[in-house]
Amino acid sequence: MEKKIFEIICEISDKDLVEKYDMDLFENGILDSFAIVQLISLLEENFNIEIDPEDIVPEKFSTISEISRLVTDYEEKQ
């Protein structure tokens, strides 16, 4: 799952990314508020989930590992 999330982030980011799943995506300028909107849309589409607005907080999108945990939680709820 982390590999797929990495690929999605590469798709929406104009930065050259290193495949480090614990790298802070905000601090490194990979994600910003506009990219988050795209990321959420692509996550929902690729993983067939719907992310609640209350879960759209920076802490849950700070690293690929955190995003993976969030997606896994949603997949398990279904």
Contacts in CASP RR format, 6 or more apart in sequence:
PFRMAT RR
TARGET T0000
AUTHOR 0000-0000-0000
METHOD contacts of the structure
MODEL  1
MEKKIFEIICEISDKDLVEKYDMDLFENGILDSFAIVQLISLLEENFNIE
IDPEDIVPEKFSTISEISRLVTDYEEKQ
1 47 0 8 1.000
1 68 0 8 1.000
1 71 0 8 1.000
1 72 0 8 1.000
2 21 0 8 1.000
2 64 0 8 1.000
2 65 0 8 1.000
2 68 0 8 1.000
3 19 0 8 1.000
4 46 0 8 1.000
5 43 0 8 1.000
5 64 0 8 1.000
5 67 0 8 1.000
5 68 0 8 1.000
5 71 0 8 1.000
6 17 0 8 1.000
6 19 0 8 1.000
6 21 0 8 1.000
6 64 0 8 1.000
8 39 0 8 1.000
8 42 0 8 1.000
8 43 0 8 1.000
8 46 0 8 1.000
9 17 0 8 1.000
9 25 0 8 1.000
9 30 0 8 1.000
9 31 0 8 1.000
9 39 0 8 1.000
9 64 0 8 1.000
10 17 0 8 1.000
11 42 0 8 1.000
12 35 0 8 1.000
12 38 0 8 1.000
12 39 0 8 1.000
12 42 0 8 1.000
13 30 0 8 1.000
13 31 0 8 1.000
13 35 0 8 1.000
15 28 0 8 1.000
15 29 0 8 1.000
15 30 0 8 1.000
17 30 0 8 1.000
20 64 0 8 1.000
21 63 0 8 1.000
21 64 0 8 1.000
21 65 0 8 1.000
21 68 0 8 1.000
22 63 0 8 1.000
22 64 0 8 1.000
22 65 0 8 1.000
23 30 0 8 1.000
23 63 0 8 1.000
23 64 0 8 1.000
24 62 0 8 1.000
24 63 0 8 1.000
25 31 0 8 1.000
25 61 0 8 1.000
25 62 0 8 1.000
25 63 0 8 1.000
25 64 0 8 1.000
26 32 0 8 1.000
26 58 0 8 1.000
26 61 0 8 1.000
26 62 0 8 1.000
31 39 0 8 1.000
31 61 0 8 1.000
36 56 0 8 1.000
36 61 0 8 1.000
39 61 0 8 1.000
39 67 0 8 1.000
40 51 0 8 1.000
40 56 0 8 1.000
43 49 0 8 1.000
43 51 0 8 1.000
43 67 0 8 1.000
43 71 0 8 1.000
44 50 0 8 1.000
44 51 0 8 1.000
47 71 0 8 1.000
47 74 0 8 1.000
47 75 0 8 1.000
48 78 0 8 1.000
49 71 0 8 1.000
49 74 0 8 1.000
49 75 0 8 1.000
49 78 0 8 1.000
50 74 0 8 1.000
51 70 0 8 1.000
51 74 0 8 1.000
55 70 0 8 1.000
59 66 0 8 1.000
60 66 0 8 1.000
60 67 0 8 1.000
60 69 0 8 1.000
60 70 0 8 1.000
61 67 0 8 1.000
61 70 0 8 1.000
END
